[in-house]
């Protein structure tokens, strides 16, 4: 059956809201965040989080930069990924406070051997950066960011309430816990451009998003294992 030309076209806001809703993970599956929330995780997990996130952020920044270059002919999409790449650079600076609080040195960071389960997420993000439609990646990432932000809010509060970490050590998780209106605005612009040009394929975006959510869960649980 051919689509009805008179039917209302989906908006970017509706597509993104649907992705966030459909791809929302099962909160109970994240063992580590639940343990941190209850103050039951060992303090050592925060050093591992800092070390693994150093690897993740560095890789994701390159992936976002590559996606921006691939979307060079579609400015709203390129702008979205440019902003994400800039955000990763800021996040890396915030991560230094956690590394310092955990007593990690530059030598510790440089010599760290990352856990495979923690690095599946950035590896898959790099795969998407190489071959997926950038607009679809924007949809998938928006759903994942909603889940990631929720975890960061829980962790940041627990670091204050249960682990007595100072502000500088909590800044990394606080950075992602706060709403990001500029990112949301550019995501809507990118996806609307994809819908208007016929590039967006929400079905493919949901497939990417499900894997991103699964790999993020693998990240958290691999830190805790």
FENPEDA-V684372 format. One line per field, one symbol per residue. phi: phi as a letter, one per 30 degrees, with the letter a starting at -180 (. if undefined). psi: psi as a letter, one per 40 degrees, with the letter a starting at -180 (. if undefined). burial: # if it has 24 or more other ideal C-beta (glycine too) atoms within 12 Angstrom, else .. A space follows every 50 residues. Layout:
BEGIN
phi = ???
psi = ???
burial = ???
END
This chain:
BEGIN
phi = .ddddcddddcdedddddddddceddedddddddddedicdddddddded dddedddeddddddddddddcedbeddddddedddddddddddddedded dcidceddddcdcddeddcdddddedddddbddedddddddddddddddd dddddddddddcchddedddddddedddebedddddddddddddddcidd bedddddddddeddddedeeddddd
psi = hiihdeihiiidddddddddddehihdeegdddddddefeiidddddddd ddddddddddddddddddddfdegdddddddddddddddddddddddddd defhidddddehhihdddedddddddddddeihddddddddddddddddd ddddddddddddefiidddedddddediigddddddddddddddddeedh gddddddddddddddddddddddd.
burial = ...........#..##.###.##.#....####.###...#.#.###### ##################.##..#.##########.##.###.####### ##.#....#..#.##.##########.##..################### ######.##...#.#...#########..#..##.##########...## ##.#####################.
END
